[in-house]
């Protein structure tokens, strides 16, 4: 791990000077927005407007991977799909200043969508179908796929190699993760050869902004290749009956623009399991960023890992049972 805190030199002056280099004259207003992976700021401009500036975490993505995500967002916006793409300034979307990489975006307001409403879910589903219809027309080359290795095996190895597991819980956690990953592999085999397409990748309610004109999708930073259901399951909540109804509302809209392979419903609990394992490793991987110990002080405690063990045992039971969202037709 690095001993120099990441973003240590990203001072307010550094942020404002970087934006000034693009001819975007700042008026000194600067508000840091809620983001752990990157550093994101709302920046005031002399003309009274504002921009959102995203400074990318060093060494997470290559320039090529960032530019692929930018190109996908711009492709969606060109087809009038409501996403918030990076601004093209002087012919470029990715900029460099003082050793940092950054992009600027239009400020997009909105509120949290009321996902308990079927008509809202159907509306969201229509736009997800349009996103996936475009996502299926090409592949990523520089960005990785969502798979068992990158979201399960590698996170397990990272945590096992570090100091985060309490000694008395280490064997229990490793055993339950191995059992969970075996269940994930079995489900993946049962689902068969599923199509992978370019996804939003982190499609939860926090990355959806709702206005009177409908939803806007923001933050494609986690965009990857993967099965379409990855962009659906995080929008579901409640008990099995509620989630089934929500899913069918999403798919009514989705099917207007893109075909959905219902075999992918087998993957819902497997994908949830991988996300849980990946999340703990994400915190561990970022522990040298001072923002993480401050935000997650309970990480590494006995209680945290006891809860993770219980959580994974529950996931194993769900994966071994009947698929929660299996089609009834």
C-alpha angles and dihedrals in degrees: 000000000000116000092205110085110246113248090015090137096043094105124166089258090052091052095047094044091050091054092045089059088067093056092255100133110215123210095206098262110131128167122178111223128212108279131127103180096052133010112255127186138184105223126196119222130212091243089062095257129107141218135204111234120199117196108197122231108256116254095003098104130015117238087253092055092049091048091051090055090047091050091051092050091048091048090054093047091050087059090052093251108151103250129128107239126188116270117255106230121177088350095304139094099191117062135186130214134156092352094308131111119218146163134202127226137186112259109255119195126198146125135254110283119244095239092176088072114089093212091054092050091049090051091050089047092055092056093043088053089053092047091051093045087060093038090057094057095074141011136234119249103180100033119076131239127249102252143145094263098053096038100034119013098041094045090050091052092047094053093043091054096052139068098255103096115083107237093238091054099038098093093044094050094046091048095050092046091051091049091047092050091050088054091048091052092050092052091047089055092048091051091056130203104345126185117255119211139170107284138188082238100199102048105163130134092269090065093050121082118193126209133164086271091058134253129347120198116218138181110034089178092120095046111145142153112274148117117310093240089071088076093049110044098063089061091062127090142161130043126335095272093049093048092048091053091046092049093051090051090051092048094049088063095036094054091060089072109018139024117248120209104220091204084079090072087077087069100058098096092036090055091046089052093050091049091053093052092044092050094060090048090048090059091046093048092053097044093114089062105091090219091068102056087045093051098037106035091152093060109117095023122127091246094054094053093041088056091048091052091051091045092054093046088055090049092051090054091050092048092049093050130070112303107271095221102032115153115261094205 
